[in-house]
Amino acid sequence: MSWNDSKVTNDPAMRQIVKEQGFDGLPRVVDADEMARLIEQEGWQPLYRGIGADSRKQVTAYVDDFLKNDVDPYAGQGVYGNGTYATNVRSTAVEFAENKLGTGQGTGKWAEGEVMDMALHPKARTIEYDDLVEQMKARRGHYNVHEAKPGTINAQRLELSDEANSIAKRLFPDDVTTNPYTGRVNLGVSDPLGSVNRLPVDHPAYSHPDVVAALDKIKTFEDQVVMLHGDVGRYAASRGYDAITITRPNPSMTEALDDIYHVVLNRTAVAAVG
């Protein structure tokens, strides 16, 4: 399965990361009076989640999944990263509960809807969306071999490519050349910079077990990169953040809202009325 399959709404990569981080525990379920006390006396941050569906049964299923499912909880998708979306403005949550406004939901009205009253723990670890995006860019590093800083993803990818290319050069010295632009050994398909003088796809280098093993290492590394960096929500969860904060979000790309959105990644950092 592709980690970035647009047809999959219950993000399988996010679910795996959430489990590995221990974020798949249940939220703190409280009544309305206890929720008010947490907000007023302990500094929990009020949040509202609008849930709409084509039937009351489906709305109830979504609510129950968040409150009770500790086996394989749903991981949604959205423009600011995958996770569970909530806002600090109740009227906005009502809009989402009544209208098909979410990612991939189409247009029109929902048949049924509900607003979940939630709150985020005062000590929850959060990060602003823009800061998170910059952090991801820095982690990836520069694609130019001369500018890829040690420890960045692209530098690690280049190291693995060098390893595969060097193995092929040792085994087939007459066929594997050096890229005149980068000074690196060419194997071709494994070089993320794009090599010149690529080997034919049927060259025996590609079937030699040592080269195959080296190329498999690149594939495993790249799959892991896509899993963690293919979505900002996944990346944030993998870094231990409980939620992503979006100040003045602009989900419709037309006019920014005065809300503060939260993409909840760790249910155990949340209380919810249930």
C-alpha positions, 0 to 999 in steps of 0.5 A: 500500500502506498503511504500517500494513497489519496483514496485512503482516508484512514491514514494507515501510516499515521495509525502506525506512528500513533501506536508506536508513540503511545498516542492511541490511548483513550481520551479523558472522558468527562461530563459537562461539569467536569469539563467546565472545571478543567477549563476554568480551574486547571487551564485546559484549552477548550476545543470543538470538533464538528462531526457530520455524516449521512446518518445518525448511526455514522455520527455516533460511530465517529464519536465512539471511535474517538472516545472508546476505540483503543485498538485501531482508532481512526486517523483522518486527513486534512490540509494542515496534516493528518489527525483529528481537527478541532477549533477554539470557535464553537460556531465553526465546529457547528458549520463543519457538523452541518456542511460538507466542508472537510477534505474530500467531503464534497459539497452540500449539507450533512443529514446529521451532525454533532459537535464534540466538546473537547479540551487540550491539556495545559501541558500538551506539547504543541507546535505552530504549523508554519514552524513545523513546515520549516522544521521539516524542510531543515530535516530534509536538507538540500538536494544539491550534493554540495549543499546537503548537510550531514545528518539531513535526509538527502545527505543520508540518501546520497550516502546510500546511493554512493554505497550502491554505486561504489559496489557496482563500480567495484564489480563492473569497473568498465561499465560504471562511470563517474558523473563529471558534474558531481564527481560521484560514481554512476549507477543510475536508478539509485542516484537521486541527482540523476546520473549521466551514462546510466546503465541499461536496465537489463545490465547484470549489475542490477541482478547482482546480490550485493547491488540488489541488497544495496538498492534494497537499503535505499528503497527501505530508507525512502519508504520510511522517509515517505511514511514520516515526511509525506504528511506534516501530521505524521511528522509531528506525531513522530517527533512527539507533538500532541497537536499542531496549532494553526493560527488564523487558518485558511482552509478554503484558500479564500479568507483566513478565519479568526479561529485557532485550529488544532490537529490532535495527534495524541488523544491522551492529551485531550478530555472530551465530554461523553 
